[in-house]
Amino acid sequence: MIQEILESNQFLFLIALLLIVSVVVTKFSSRLGVPSLVLFIAVGMIVGSDGLQLVYFNNAEVAQLIGVMALVVILFEGGMQTEWREIRPVAAPSVMLATVGVLITTAIVAVTAKYIIDLPWLEAFLLGSIVGSTDAAAVFAVLKGKNIKDKVSSTLEAESGTNDPMAVFLTVTFIQLLSLEESNIWTAVGSFFWQMGAGLLTGIIIGYVASLSLNKINLDSSGLYPLFALGFAFLAYSTSSLIESSGLLAVYVSAVVIGHGELAYRYSILRFHEGFGWMAQILMFVLLGLFVSPSEVFTGSVMWSGVLTAFVLIFIARPAAVFSMLGFFRFSTKEMLFLSWAGLRGAVPIVLAIFPMLAGIGHSQTIFNIVFFIVLISALLQGSTIMQVAEKFKLVSERRINPIHSLEVISMGKANVEMLEFEVTDQNQIAGETLEDLSLPDRALINAIIRDGDMITPYGQTTIMPGDTLYILVARKVKKQLKKRLQALKEN
């Protein structure tokens, strides 16, 4: 009994150290110019069986389960932060990239795997399917806080949030072919459209139900609302999976629906899921780092195969998919070049690479090792240079528009009012106006202004200045009207 308690305490102590170290390394990721996900993986490999040997982990089923659960959290957080008004104009090109673009990428990588790595054709197409889609976790993590123009960033986010069904469909199809299971091409095609359609519909329905529930229910504590929202995220995934459609697509769509409408306790929900999303990323990438064996990955044959495949993927397959698909839409050459470069690979390919191992497919360990090495190259090479490429192509937005999470909503008990926090920029129309000229909606009152760290008591002749933080008490029924007035931008 005492020994079991001691082992439990040692395990908790190790978890605490891993969590603290992982959070601390994010502080250095921007200084080193390395995406944090690479550092998380490095932490896992260092403490794993080939490193300090503090943790031995080789359970593929547990790795897959935790990876999927983490992806649900990350996709849900990213979807709620996504503005529908921004992704609606690029929905068509994003879907083309997420479907036909993945097919093109898969085919080109498969030819490379066949003739360069010398894999059999089915295994070559399996490898191409696994790395054929961009990764939402990596894309959301790298783009977060970046001021890249809406058109390209929205296209990339929408593509990465919706291309998982195609990757999963292709991966499962080739695993079935390799397992000698009955597989009919028309059945497979029908399955894909079912996964996409049913996943989309499930996400929309659960998103609307969640949005209605979050706004109508009156819980005793504001801290319960984020958990309530998280429950709907897993409900969307599980419901969609039970009807054999795309659970990840359902999660992303439901999150976009929830984030698009008016949402009570929005600030609390977004902040909770941002922190929980970081924890999911840390857990997933550290675990994947533990699962991999560096002594098997960093060998001459794997590194050579990985470098060649990554080169073809980054410089040939991805640009071919982007230019062939977006050539039908109004994208400039610079925008298409940037989207080609920003097609990051991350957790999804690694999680999908576990599928063949669970199915006992031949060459599955080789495929996993090559995929892992491709992800490392993609994260290091592409993830660390995205902003430099965006600046080179002049795709960095000059105006800074306050994202929705900059509006802090504070509960006022059971009263039908809320307190909004809004930071004014020089692009906002209200900058330079006096309070008496603001024309705010009725039942909206500016209670305080924070300027240069000092609080200013507002009165009619007070002028709103860029950098001011306004605290506004507003009735819920006019909150949407107030936000529209506050976020209105000056005409150029």
N, C-alpha and C positions, 0 to 999 in steps of 0.2 A: 504493500500500500504506500509506504513512504517513498519507495523507489519510483512508483508511478507518478506520485506528486512531484518529485524532483525532476523527472523527465518532462512532465507537463510545464513546469516552471522554466526549464531550460528552453523548451520550444517557444514559449511566450516571449522569453528574453530575446531569442533569435529573431522572432517576428518583429519585435519592437526595434531591434537594431536595423533590420532590413528596411523597415518603413522609414525610420529616421534618416538612414543613409541615402535612400532613394529620393526622399524629399530634398535633402541637402544638395544632391548632385544636379537637381534641376536649376539650382542657383548658378551653377557653373556651366550649364549647357549652352546658354546664350553667349557667355564669354569665350567658350571654346569653339563656338560655331558648330556644335554637334547637337542634333535633335536629342531630346531627353530620352526618347524610347531606346536609342542605342545605349545610353548609359544605364538604363534600367536592365537591359539584356546583359550588359557587362557585369552588373552587380550579381545577377543570377549565376553567370558563368564562373565568376570569381569564388563564390561561396559554394558552388556545386561540387560534384564528385571528381571533376578534373581540375579543380582549383584548390581551395582551402579544405575541401571535403567536410564542410560543416553540415551540408544537407545532401542527401542522396534521393533523387526523385526521377523515376522513369515510368510512371503510370500514365500511359497515353490517354486512357479514358478520362481520368481526372483532369489532365491538361486540357483536353477538348471541352469538357463540361465547364471548367472555370473560364476558359477562353471565350466560349459562347456567351456565358453570363456577363463577362466583362464587356463584350462587344455590344450587348443589349444596353447596358448602362451608358457606354460611350456614344452609341448612335442616338439614344434618347436625349442625352444632354446636347449633342450637336444639332439634332433636329429642332429642339426648342429654341435654340439660338439662331436658327435659320429664318430669315424673313421671306415669307411667301411672295411678297411683292417684288423681291429681287430675283427669286429663282423662276417665277412664272414666265418671264420673257425668254429664259434659256432652257425651259423644260424640254422642248423638242430636241435640241442638239445634245442635251445631257442624256436623254434616253437613248439616242442613237449611239453615243459613246458607250453607254452602259450595256448595250446589247450587241449590235453589229460590231462596234469597236472592240469589244472583248473577243468576239469570234476571230476578227482579223489578227489581233495580238496573239491569240492562242495558236492560230495556224502558223504564223511566222516563227514563234518560239518552238513549236513542235518540229518544224523542218530543221531548225538549228539543233535541237536535242537529238534528232535522228542521225544527222550527218556529221555532227561535230562531237557529241557526247557518245554517239553510237548506242542509243537506247532503241529498243523495238518501237514500231510505230505507235501502238496503243499506249505504251508507257511515255512516249514522247509527247503525245497529245494530252495525256494526263498531266504531265509537268507543265505544258503550256496553259492548260485550264486553270491550274492552281495559281499561277502568277499572272493570269490574264486580266485581272481586275485591279483597279486602284483600291487603296485601303482607307476606309473612313477614319479609323482611329489615327492613322499617321497624318492624313490630310487635315483633320480638325485640329490636331495638336500643333502642326507646323503653321497653319494659317491663323491660329488664334492670336488676336492682338495685332495682326499685320494689317497695313493700310493699303492692300492691293485692291484695284478697281473692282467694282461690284460685278461687272459682267463676267470677268474671268474667274474670280473667286467663287461666285455663285454657281457657275458652270461646273467647276471642279468639285465643289461641295455636293451639288445635286448628283453628279455622276458617281462620286464615291459612295454616296448614301443609297444609290439604287442599283449598282452593278453587281452586288453580291448574289442575287438570284441566278444570274447568268453563270457566274463562276461556280456556284454550288451545283447548278444543273449539269454543267459540262463535267465537273469533277465526278459527280455521282454516276453519270452516264458511262464514262470511261472505266470507272471502277466496276460497274456491272458487266461491261463487255469483257474486262479482264478476269472477272470472277466466273465467267461462263454462265451468268444468270440470263434468263430470258429477257431480251431487250429488243424492242421494235422501234425503228426510227420514228414512225408516226406516233407511237405511244410516247416516246421521249419528247417530241415536239409539242404534243398536246399537254404533257406534264409541265413543260416550261411555261406555256401560256397560262395554264392553271395557276402555277406558282406566282407568276407576276400579277395576274388579274385578281385572284383571290387574296393575295397578300396586300395589294393596293386597297381593295374594298374593305378588308378587315381593318387595316390601319385607319382608314377614313372613319369607319363606324365607331371603332373604339376611341379614336381621337375626339370625335364629337361627344360621345358619352362621357369621356373623361373631362372634357372642357366644361360641359354642363354640370357635371357632378362637383367639380372643384369650385365652381362659381356659386352653386346653389346650397351646398352643404355648409352647416355652421358648426365647425368642430371646436372643442373646448380649448385647444392649444394650436397656435400657428405652426408649431413644429411638426404637427401631424400632416399638414398639407403636402410637403415634399414626399413623405412616405406614401401618402395616398396616390400621388402622381406616379411614383416609382412602381406601385402595384399595377397600375394600368400599363406601364411599359412591359412588364413581364406577362401581363394578361394578353397584350397584343401579340407577343412572341409565341406564347404557349398555344393560344387559340389558333393562330395561323399555322403553327407546326402540326397541331392535331388534325387539321384538315389537309395536311400535306401541301401547304403553300409556303411562301417565303416569310419566315418569321422575322428576319432582319429587316426586310422591306416594310413589313407591317409596323415594326417599332419606329422606323424613321418617319414614315408617313404620319403615324399617330402623333409623334412629337411635333412635326411641322403644323399639324392641325391645332394642337393644343397651344403652341407658341404663337400662332397667327391671330387668335382671337383675344378678347379681353380675358384677363386671368387674375382672379383674386390671389393675393399673396405671391404675386409674380416674383418679386425680389427674393423672398425666402426660398421659393421653389428653385429658381435658377441658381442661387448661390449654393444651396445644398447639393444640387446635381453637378455643379461645376467641381466641387470638392470631391464628391463621390466618384465623378468621372476620372479625376486624377488618381484616386485610390484604385479604381478599376484598371487604369493603364499601368500603374506601378505593379499591381498584383499580377496582371496578365503577362507583361514583358519580363518581369523578374522570374515568374514561373517558367516561361518559355526558355529563359536563359538557363534555368536549372535543368530543364528537360533535355537540352542539347548537350552533346559531348564535344567540347572543343577539340579533343584529340582526333575525332573523326571528321569534323568540319574543316579544320585548318590543316588539311593534307594537300599534297601537291595535286592529285587528280581532282579532288573536289574544288579546290580553289581555281584551278585552271578551267574546269567546266563551268563553275559559277561566274567567273570573270567573263568568259566568252558569251554565256547565255545572258548575263546582265547587260553586256555591251549591245547585243542584238536587241534586247528588250527595250533599253533606254534610247538607243540611237537609230533603230530601224523600225521595230514593231510598233512602239507607241506613237512615233511621228506618223507612220503610215496610217494607223487607225484614226488619229486626230485629223490629219489633212484630208483623208478620204471622206470622213463623216462631216466635218465642219465646213468643208468646201461648199456645201449646199446652203450654208447660212452666212450671215454677215459678220464674219470674223476676219480680222486683219491677219496678215502673215505673222506679225509680232505676237498677236494674241494666241495664234495656233502654235507657234514655237514655244511660248511660255507654257501652254497647257500640255504640250508634249513633254516638256522638262518636268513639270509638276506632277506627273503621274506616279505618285509614291506607292511603293509596296511596303506592307507592314504586317500587322498581326493576322489579318484574314488569310493571306497565303500560308503562313506558318500553321495556323489552325487547320486549314484545308489539307495541308501536307500530312497531318496526323491521320486523316481519313484512310489513305491507302495502308498505313501501318495497322490500323484496327481491322481492316479487311484482309490482311495477310497477303497483299499484292507483292509480287516479285519486284525487286529494285526499289521497294518503298523506302528503305533507309537511305539509299543513294539519292532518291528524289527529295526526301526531307532535308538532307544535308545541303544539297544544291540550292533548294528554295531558301533555306536559312541564310546561306551566303549571299544570295541575290538580294534578300531583304536588307542585309547589312550594307551592301554596296549602295543600294537605292537610298537608304536613309542617310548614309554618310555623304554620298556624292550629290544627290538631288536635294535632300532635306536641308542640308547645310548651306545651299547656294540659292534657294528659291528667291529670297529678297534681293540678292545681287542681280539675278536674272531679271526680276520684275523691274528693278531700277534701270537696268541696261536697256530694256525695251520700253521704258517710260510708262509702266503700267501701275505705278504707285499713285494713289489718289492724293490730290493736293488738299482737298477739303476733308475735314474730320467730322463725321456725322456721329452724334452720340448714339451708341447702340442701346437697345431697349433695357439692358441690364444696368445702365447707368441711372435708371429711375428707381429709387428705393421706395418701396411701398411698406408703410408701417401700420400695423393694425391699430385701430382706435376702439378696441373692445367690440361691443355689439352695435356701435353707432354705424350709420351708413356713410361714413366718411373715411378718407385716407389721407396720409401725408406723403407727398411726392418730393423727392430730392432730384434736382435737375441742375447740371453744370452747363453754363452758357459758353458758347464758343463765338469767335468773331464771324462765323458763317450764319449764325442764327439771326433771324429778323429782329428779335427783341433786343439784341445788343445795341446799346446807344439810346434806347427809348426810356422815357420816364415811366414810373408806375401808373400814373394817371392816364397815360396814353397807350397802355398795353392792350386794353380791350379784352381782358380775360373773361371767360364765361362767368355767369352768375354762380354764386355758391363756390367760388374759388378765391382764396385769399393767401397772399404771400405773407408768411409769418416772420421770416427771418432771411437775411442775406449774409453769407460768409464770403468775405473778400480779404485775400492775403492773410488768412488765418484769424482775422478779427470778425466779430459779429456786428452787423449794421442793422439798426432798427429801421425798417422800411417806412417811408411816408410818400406822399403823392409826388414830390419833386425828386425823389431818389432815382438816379439814372442807373440802368442795368449795364454792367460792364462785362466784357469777355473775361472768363475765368471765375465769375461769380457763381456761387452755388446757392440756388434758391430752394427754400423749403415752403411748400405750398399745401395748404389744407383745402381739400376739394371733396365735393359730394361724388359718390361713385358714378352716378348717372351722367355726370358731365366730364368724367375723367378722360374719356376718349377725345372729346372736343378740346380739352385743355392740352393734352399731349400733342395734338395736331398743331395747335397754335404755338406751343413752345418749340417744337422741332422744325417749324417752317424755316426755310433757308432763304437767304438774300439772293436776288437775281443778279447774275453776272453782267 
